[in-house]
Amino acid sequence: MERRLCKNCCFLNSVLNFLAYRGVTRKAFYSKSFNISLVGITVITAALILTMQSSVVLSLGMVGALSIVRFRTAIKDPMDLMFLFWSISVGIICGAGLAQVAVVLSIVITLGILVLNWFPVAKAPMIFVVNASDLDAEEEILNAVRKYEKHFKIKSRNMTASSLDMIIELRTAKGGELVREAMKLDKVTSASLLSHDGEVTF
């Protein structure tokens, strides 16, 4: 009964951790893979501790096995680290003769990753880069942007003696029409709309 309560508590805390991280990063970059890895590492650690409770000798062996693990290659994606930790943990648990715990752990982690990966994430913003030959072209450019997106943010303005370069962050489903609208302006010499699939801001 106590172990079942601990498992439910671990699952609840993992979900709350996932939701809390998603909520507090609204003004900063949000990494979905990092958020999923937080939940996965919590469940994997709980399975390791559950295995260690079965024997003092076994717990000392696990601590020694985990302490000798070193990674020479830089791990760029947090999900890669979680999968490595998952593989090491399953190997240790199976070596300890608790294959049932390893199977349950793998099933829970697999289902958790699939469910959390399906969880919707905000659409990544687009970067609108505009070059104009007149320093007074900013208002005309912003008026063109307002036709397709009311909420946008000017990220930078770069001025020279005879040109203006602007970078605007926005979200729009009519990117092609926005670029054509900007190119119709007499003072605009070039316009580019860039998108990415990396980290996002809310």
C-alpha positions in Angstrom: 0.0 0.0 0.0 2.8 2.4 0.9 4.7 1.6 -2.3 1.6 2.2 -4.4 1.1 5.5 -2.7 4.7 6.5 -3.4 4.3 5.5 -7.1 1.2 7.6 -7.4 2.9 10.5 -5.7 5.9 10.2 -8.0 3.6 10.3 -11.1 1.6 13.2 -9.7 4.8 15.2 -8.9 6.1 14.5 -12.4 3.0 15.8 -14.1 3.0 18.9 -11.8 6.7 19.5 -12.7 5.9 19.3 -16.4 3.0 21.8 -16.1 4.9 24.1 -13.8 7.9 24.3 -16.1 5.6 25.0 -19.1 3.9 27.7 -17.1 6.9 29.6 -15.7 8.7 29.8 -19.0 6.2 32.0 -20.8 8.6 34.9 -21.0 11.7 32.8 -21.9 12.6 30.1 -24.3 10.6 26.8 -23.8 12.2 23.5 -24.6 9.7 20.7 -24.9 12.3 18.0 -24.9 13.8 19.3 -21.7 10.4 19.4 -20.0 9.7 15.8 -21.0 13.1 14.7 -19.8 12.3 16.1 -16.3 9.3 13.7 -16.0 11.3 10.8 -17.4 14.3 11.2 -15.1 11.9 11.5 -12.1 10.3 8.2 -12.8 13.6 6.5 -13.6 15.1 7.7 -10.3 12.1 6.4 -8.4 12.5 3.0 -10.0 16.2 2.9 -9.0 15.5 3.9 -5.4 12.7 1.3 -5.2 15.3 -1.3 -6.4 17.9 -0.1 -3.9 15.4 -0.7 -1.0 15.5 -4.4 -1.5 19.1 -4.9 -0.3 21.8 -2.8 1.3 24.5 -4.6 -0.6 22.6 -4.0 -3.9 22.2 -0.3 -3.1 26.0 0.1 -2.6 26.7 -1.7 -5.9 24.2 0.6 -7.7 25.8 3.7 -6.3 29.2 2.5 -7.4 27.9 1.6 -10.9 26.3 5.0 -11.4 29.3 6.9 -10.1 31.7 5.5 -12.7 29.6 6.6 -15.7 31.2 9.4 -17.6 30.3 11.0 -21.0 33.1 12.3 -23.1 30.8 13.5 -25.9 28.7 16.6 -25.2 25.0 15.8 -25.0 23.1 18.5 -26.8 19.5 17.3 -26.4 18.1 16.6 -22.9 16.1 13.7 -24.3 19.3 11.9 -25.2 20.5 12.2 -21.6 17.2 10.7 -20.4 17.5 7.8 -22.8 21.1 7.1 -21.7 20.0 7.2 -18.0 17.0 5.0 -18.8 19.3 2.4 -20.5 21.8 2.4 -17.6 19.0 2.1 -15.0 17.3 -0.8 -16.8 20.6 -2.6 -17.1 21.3 -2.2 -13.4 17.8 -3.3 -12.4 17.9 -6.3 -14.6 21.4 -7.2 -13.3 19.9 -7.1 -9.8 17.4 -9.7 -10.8 14.3 -7.4 -10.7 13.2 -7.8 -14.3 9.6 -7.0 -13.4 10.6 -3.5 -12.2 12.5 -2.9 -15.4 9.6 -3.9 -17.6 7.2 -1.7 -15.6 9.6 1.2 -15.8 10.1 0.8 -19.6 6.3 0.7 -20.2 5.6 3.7 -18.0 8.4 5.8 -19.5 7.3 4.8 -23.1 3.7 5.7 -22.5 4.7 8.9 -20.7 6.9 10.1 -23.5 4.2 9.4 -26.1 1.5 11.2 -24.1 3.7 14.2 -23.2 5.0 14.5 -26.7 1.4 14.7 -28.0 0.8 17.6 -25.5 0.4 20.8 -27.6 3.1 23.4 -27.6 2.9 27.1 -28.7 3.8 27.7 -32.3 7.3 29.0 -32.8 7.4 32.7 -33.8 8.6 33.8 -37.2 11.3 36.3 -37.8 10.5 39.0 -40.4 13.5 40.8 -41.8 12.9 44.0 -43.8 15.5 46.2 -45.5 14.4 49.7 -46.6 16.2 52.5 -48.4 14.6 55.3 -46.3 14.9 55.9 -42.6 11.3 57.0 -42.4 9.9 53.7 -43.8 9.3 52.2 -40.4 5.7 53.3 -39.9 4.7 52.0 -43.4 6.4 48.6 -42.7 4.5 48.3 -39.3 1.2 49.2 -41.0 1.8 46.4 -43.5 2.6 44.0 -40.6 -0.6 45.0 -38.7 -2.8 43.8 -41.6 -1.7 40.2 -40.9 -0.8 40.2 -37.2 -1.9 42.5 -34.4 0.6 41.2 -31.9 4.3 41.5 -32.8 7.5 42.6 -31.3 10.3 44.7 -32.9 13.5 42.8 -32.0 16.0 45.2 -33.5 16.4 48.4 -35.7 19.7 48.9 -37.6 20.1 52.3 -39.3 22.8 53.7 -41.5 23.0 57.0 -43.3 20.6 55.9 -46.0 19.0 52.6 -45.0 16.9 50.9 -42.3 17.0 47.2 -41.3 14.3 45.9 -39.0 13.8 42.5 -37.4 10.2 41.8 -36.2 9.0 38.7 -34.3 5.5 37.6 -35.1 3.1 34.7 -35.7 1.0 34.6 -38.9 -0.6 32.0 -41.1 -0.3 34.3 -44.2 3.5 34.7 -44.4 3.6 34.8 -48.2 1.0 37.6 -48.4 2.9 39.6 -45.7 6.1 39.4 -47.7 4.4 40.5 -50.9 2.6 43.3 -49.1 6.0 44.6 -47.8 7.6 44.4 -51.2 4.9 46.6 -52.6 6.2 49.5 -50.5 8.4 51.8 -52.6 11.0 52.3 -49.8 11.4 48.5 -49.1 14.3 46.9 -51.0 14.1 43.3 -49.6 11.9 41.3 -47.2 12.4 37.8 -45.7 10.3 35.7 -43.4 12.1 33.0 -41.4 10.7 30.2 -39.3 12.2 27.6 -37.1 11.2 24.4 -35.2 13.4 24.9 -32.1 12.7 26.4 -28.7 9.7 28.7 -28.5 8.4 31.6 -26.4 4.8 31.9 -25.3 
